[in-house]
Structure formats: structure tokens, C-alpha cells
Amino acid sequence: MQVANYRTAVIKNLAEISPAQWEQLRCAPFNQDDNPFLAYAYLRALEQSGCACDATGWSTHFLTVWDQDQLQAAMPMYLKSHSYGEYVFDWAWARAFEQHQLPYYPKLLSAIPFTPVTGARLLARNAAAMTALLTFLQSLLGRASSCHILFTSERQAQLLQTAGFMLRYGVQFHWSNPGYVDFADFLTRLSAKKRKNILAERRKVADIRFQHKVGKQITAADWAFFFRCYQHTYAEHGSTGYLNLDFFQQIGADMPENLLMIIAVRADQPIAVSLLFHTKDTMYGRYWGCIEYHPCLHFETAYYQPLEFCIANQIRYFEGGAQGEHKMARGFLPNTTYSAHQVSHPGFALAIAHFLQQEQAGMNDYIDELSERNPFGKT
């Protein structure tokens, strides 16, 4: 397809784009986003490991815009045959389609598979390339029941709304670092009750050591232990993890500069682990698991130890992942998340728009309620 002076193409295998082309586009100043989950190494590992592929219902369908052989814009997109691994739930919409004998799947989905992390979903070198990408996207909307763009940035959500998408709002809990000297300094900013509770929780794991391993310090044995814990966490909930050991080993080899693994050790044996991603400014909490239960071990491994790392390395933000009001008691505050949706069927589009208006009103009330429970002192 030709859009203005550009050539467009749907890419069904990321290998059709070179790592250099993708990274130059991802890091272009126009995008204002260095999210590691958009890195070529991360997306390619999902494909090569078989975690996101046709067989798992995540068919690569990336949208690209080219000027001759130069990649000018792109959008990670998947053709989905189900709604697993998304964290913005549309099962009720799918059931409604089914009840009216209408196909809901396949649907178009722009998201980072299995990862509810906010970031850019439309990548472009400049405004003209962005316009061409949006034009290309709109030309494809009638080919599927719907298109869903999840956990996009606020700036891009507004752009998509202008292009005719309906917005849906959610909430996550994020921590901010105004320049804490150390963890004790952070605690002084909390209310007395919250501070007392955190100190009590940390005393419960005083006999456990914590190793911070960054990048290439993470060994093959560490990855094997991490994956054992990862599987155990899902098994406890009666399910299986979306990601396999091959995926984790690939990102360990290809993007070590973005990885932090925190291992809890008791009596010289590892008993728990958390895996986090980070950039210069932002920490992303992703996975946690243990093989031995101890009270408050989860809070220490997944929150307090990463917070210490953030403070020591002057990392400004910590995104703790999906859900979890319990994070507020540990200094995380509610932040709005955005997704954008377009539905091809006019009747369903109208009904879903009405539903989203009602849901937004409820979400606004929920965020107002959460804001009244601010864990920090009145000052």
C-alpha cells in the first residue's frame, strides 16, 4: 500500500526488519520513549522462543512505513485468536459477539505480549511518518472485528482518540523518587503508621540475605532457579506461565543492561527471586516467585530491595506492575493507564462506547478514593 510518499507493509516475521533499523526508529527523539519492552531484542526473543507466535495465538502482524529502504514508522501489532495475556479484559465483549453469532476473533492487538507496561505503541521518526502510520492503521481496521491498543502513553492515547478510537482507563501503582538519600530517608516521608509497618515487615526477613545481580552477573544457574520459581508461582494459581526458559535466557544474553535479578538466600540456599527491568530513569517490576514461604518475603524481594536499588542508582520511577492496592502502603501511588479501542460493528461500537463512559465514571471515583488514602505524611 502507498501512503503519501511512503510504502507500507505488514511484517509477519520480525527478522524482516534488521535490529539496527528497529533500534534507530525506537530511539528516535520524536518517540520520547526508551521503554526496554519495545527493544528489538525483547520482541524478537518472544518470537524466537515460541512464546508469541501463530501457535500460541499471537501472530506477528507489525505495521511498518518505509521511505525506500529506510524504516520511518512502525507499530507492534498481533493478530489474536483469544484474549489471554493482555491485562485489559474484553472477554465480555467477545461473549456478546458470540451470542449474536458474530466473530470476535481474530482481532488486532497492539501491546507488549504478557506485559502490562505503559509505553509508546506508535513509533515514528517525525510527524509526517506518524501521520502515514495512522493512515495505514485506519485502512486495516475493517479487516478484523476490532483493534485494541493497550497500555499506550497518555500522549498517544489522545492522538488515537482524535483518530476515532474509544479510550479505556485503568489504574496501576507507581513509585516516584524525588531524590531520596537512602531508604531511611524515603521512610521519613511516609506517615508514622506506614513507616512502622514497613520496619516491622523488614525485621521478619532479617535472617535472609539478598543478592542484587545486574546484567551479565546473572548466571545460567540463576536463570534456572528463577524459572523454577516462575513456574511455581503460576502452578499455585492453577495455571502455566506464558513465557519459557528459552525466552528468559535470550533476553539475558541480548539485553543484560536492562536486567536486575534479586535473589533471596537463606542458609546459603536460594529461596526466592524477583526479576526487574530498568532504564536510566525507570524500574519495571515484572516477576517474583519462591520455593520457601516466609512472612513478608514477597514485599522485601519484590518491593523494598528494588526500592533500595532505585534510590542508590537515582532511578526516578518504579512501576510495580498490574493491580495491587497493597502497594500504596509501601509508597506507590495510583496512576491512570490508557488503552484505545475501535470496533468495526456499528451497533457494538455504540454499546461499548456507552459501557466505557460508565466504566470511566467508576474509575474516576475509584482513583479519588485511592487518593484519599495517600501513604505519605500531610506535608
VENZI-V846747 format. One record per residue. N is the residue number from 1. RES is the residue in three letters. OMEGA is omega in whole degrees, -180 to 180 (999 if undefined). Layout:
N/RES/OMEGA + N/RES/OMEGA
This chain:
1/MET/179 + 2/GLN/177 + 3/VAL/-176 + 4/ALA/-179 + 5/ASN/-175 + 6/TYR/170 + 7/ARG/-180 + 8/THR/180 + 9/ALA/171 + 10/VAL/-178 + 11/ILE/-178 + 12/LYS/175 + 13/ASN/-174 + 14/LEU/178 + 15/ALA/177 + 16/GLU/176 + 17/ILE/179 + 18/SER/177 + 19/PRO/-178 + 20/ALA/179 + 21/GLN/-178 + 22/TRP/-176 + 23/GLU/176 + 24/GLN/178 + 25/LEU/-178 + 26/ARG/-176 + 27/CYS/179 + 28/ALA/-177 + 29/PRO/-178 + 30/PHE/-176 + 31/ASN/178 + 32/GLN/-176 + 33/ASP/175 + 34/ASP/-178 + 35/ASN/-177 + 36/PRO/-179 + 37/PHE/172 + 38/LEU/-180 + 39/ALA/178 + 40/TYR/-177 + 41/ALA/-178 + 42/TYR/-177 + 43/LEU/179 + 44/ARG/178 + 45/ALA/177 + 46/LEU/180 + 47/GLU/-172 + 48/GLN/-180 + 49/SER/-179 + 50/GLY/179 + 51/CYS/178 + 52/ALA/-176 + 53/CYS/-179 + 54/ASP/-175 + 55/ALA/-179 + 56/THR/178 + 57/GLY/177 + 58/TRP/-177 + 59/SER/-180 + 60/THR/-175 + 61/HIS/-173 + 62/PHE/176 + 63/LEU/-179 + 64/THR/178 + 65/VAL/-173 + 66/TRP/167 + 67/ASP/-169 + 68/GLN/-178 + 69/ASP/-178 + 70/GLN/179 + 71/LEU/-176 + 72/GLN/180 + 73/ALA/-179 + 74/ALA/-180 + 75/MET/175 + 76/PRO/-176 + 77/MET/178 + 78/TYR/171 + 79/LEU/-171 + 80/LYS/176 + 81/SER/178 + 82/HIS/-179 + 83/SER/178 + 84/TYR/172 + 85/GLY/-174 + 86/GLU/177 + 87/TYR/166 + 88/VAL/-161 + 89/PHE/178 + 90/ASP/-179 + 91/TRP/-179 + 92/ALA/178 + 93/TRP/180 + 94/ALA/179 + 95/ARG/180 + 96/ALA/176 + 97/PHE/-178 + 98/GLU/180 + 99/GLN/178 + 100/HIS/178 + 101/GLN/177 + 102/LEU/-180 + 103/PRO/175 + 104/TYR/178 + 105/TYR/4 + 106/PRO/176 + 107/LYS/176 + 108/LEU/-178 + 109/LEU/172 + 110/SER/-177 + 111/ALA/169 + 112/ILE/-175 + 113/PRO/174 + 114/PHE/-171 + 115/THR/-179 + 116/PRO/-177 + 117/VAL/180 + 118/THR/176 + 119/GLY/177 + 120/ALA/174 + 121/ARG/176 + 122/LEU/-179 + 123/LEU/-179 + 124/ALA/178 + 125/ARG/-177 + 126/ASN/-176 + 127/ALA/-179 + 128/ALA/179 + 129/ALA/177 + 130/MET/178 + 131/THR/178 + 132/ALA/179 + 133/LEU/178 + 134/LEU/177 + 135/THR/178 + 136/PHE/179 + 137/LEU/-178 + 138/GLN/179 + 139/SER/-178 + 140/LEU/-169 + 141/LEU/-179 + 142/GLY/-177 + 143/ARG/179 + 144/ALA/-179 + 145/SER/-172 + 146/SER/176 + 147/CYS/-174 + 148/HIS/-179 + 149/ILE/-166 + 150/LEU/175 + 151/PHE/176 + 152/THR/179 + 153/SER/179 + 154/GLU/-180 + 155/ARG/-179 + 156/GLN/175 + 157/ALA/179 + 158/GLN/177 + 159/LEU/-180 + 160/LEU/177 + 161/GLN/177 + 162/THR/180 + 163/ALA/175 + 164/GLY/178 + 165/PHE/173 + 166/MET/-179 + 167/LEU/175 + 168/ARG/-173 + 169/TYR/175 + 170/GLY/180 + 171/VAL/170 + 172/GLN/-177 + 173/PHE/-176 + 174/HIS/179 + 175/TRP/179 + 176/SER/-179 + 177/ASN/179 + 178/PRO/-179 + 179/GLY/180 + 180/TYR/178 + 181/VAL/179 + 182/ASP/-177 + 183/PHE/179 + 184/ALA/177 + 185/ASP/176 + 186/PHE/-178 + 187/LEU/-178 + 188/THR/-179 + 189/ARG/-179 + 190/LEU/175 + 191/SER/-176 + 192/ALA/-179 + 193/LYS/-180 + 194/LYS/179 + 195/ARG/180 + 196/LYS/-179 + 197/ASN/-180 + 198/ILE/179 + 199/LEU/178 + 200/ALA/179 + 201/GLU/-178 + 202/ARG/178 + 203/ARG/-178 + 204/LYS/179 + 205/VAL/-176 + 206/ALA/-179 + 207/ASP/-178 + 208/ILE/177 + 209/ARG/180 + 210/PHE/179 + 211/GLN/174 + 212/HIS/180 + 213/LYS/-179 + 214/VAL/173 + 215/GLY/-174 + 216/LYS/172 + 217/GLN/-180 + 218/ILE/-175 + 219/THR/176 + 220/ALA/178 + 221/ALA/177 + 222/ASP/179 + 223/TRP/179 + 224/ALA/178 + 225/PHE/178 + 226/PHE/-176 + 227/PHE/175 + 228/ARG/179 + 229/CYS/178 + 230/TYR/179 + 231/GLN/-179 + 232/HIS/179 + 233/THR/180 + 234/TYR/-179 + 235/ALA/178 + 236/GLU/179 + 237/HIS/176 + 238/GLY/-179 + 239/SER/-180 + 240/THR/180 + 241/GLY/-180 + 242/TYR/-172 + 243/LEU/-179 + 244/ASN/-177 + 245/LEU/179 + 246/ASP/179 + 247/PHE/-177 + 248/PHE/178 + 249/GLN/179 + 250/GLN/-180 + 251/ILE/176 + 252/GLY/-180 + 253/ALA/-169 + 254/ASP/-180 + 255/MET/-176 + 256/PRO/-178 + 257/GLU/-179 + 258/ASN/-171 + 259/LEU/172 + 260/LEU/175 + 261/MET/178 + 262/ILE/-175 + 263/ILE/176 + 264/ALA/-175 + 265/VAL/177 + 266/ARG/-178 + 267/ALA/177 + 268/ASP/178 + 269/GLN/177 + 270/PRO/-178 + 271/ILE/-180 + 272/ALA/-177 + 273/VAL/169 + 274/SER/178 + 275/LEU/-178 + 276/LEU/174 + 277/PHE/179 + 278/HIS/168 + 279/THR/178 + 280/LYS/-174 + 281/ASP/-169 + 282/THR/173 + 283/MET/179 + 284/TYR/175 + 285/GLY/-175 + 286/ARG/-171 + 287/TYR/179 + 288/TRP/175 + 289/GLY/179 + 290/CYS/174 + 291/ILE/-178 + 292/GLU/-175 + 293/TYR/170 + 294/HIS/178 + 295/PRO/175 + 296/CYS/178 + 297/LEU/178 + 298/HIS/-178 + 299/PHE/-178 + 300/GLU/-175 + 301/THR/-174 + 302/ALA/-176 + 303/TYR/-171 + 304/TYR/177 + 305/GLN/175 + 306/PRO/178 + 307/LEU/177 + 308/GLU/178 + 309/PHE/179 + 310/CYS/-178 + 311/ILE/-178 + 312/ALA/-176 + 313/ASN/177 + 314/GLN/174 + 315/ILE/-167 + 316/ARG/-175 + 317/TYR/175 + 318/PHE/176 + 319/GLU/-172 + 320/GLY/-180 + 321/GLY/-174 + 322/ALA/170 + 323/GLN/171 + 324/GLY/175 + 325/GLU/180 + 326/HIS/179 + 327/LYS/-178 + 328/MET/-180 + 329/ALA/-179 + 330/ARG/172 + 331/GLY/178 + 332/PHE/-177 + 333/LEU/-178 + 334/PRO/176 + 335/ASN/180 + 336/THR/172 + 337/THR/-173 + 338/TYR/166 + 339/SER/-177 + 340/ALA/-173 + 341/HIS/171 + 342/GLN/-176 + 343/VAL/-173 + 344/SER/-176 + 345/HIS/-175 + 346/PRO/-179 + 347/GLY/179 + 348/PHE/178 + 349/ALA/180 + 350/LEU/-180 + 351/ALA/-179 + 352/ILE/177 + 353/ALA/178 + 354/HIS/179 + 355/PHE/-178 + 356/LEU/176 + 357/GLN/179 + 358/GLN/-180 + 359/GLU/-180 + 360/GLN/179 + 361/ALA/178 + 362/GLY/179 + 363/MET/178 + 364/ASN/178 + 365/ASP/-179 + 366/TYR/180 + 367/ILE/176 + 368/ASP/180 + 369/GLU/179 + 370/LEU/-178 + 371/SER/178 + 372/GLU/-179 + 373/ARG/-179 + 374/ASN/-177 + 375/PRO/-178 + 376/PHE/180 + 377/GLY/-176 + 378/LYS/179 + 379/THR/999
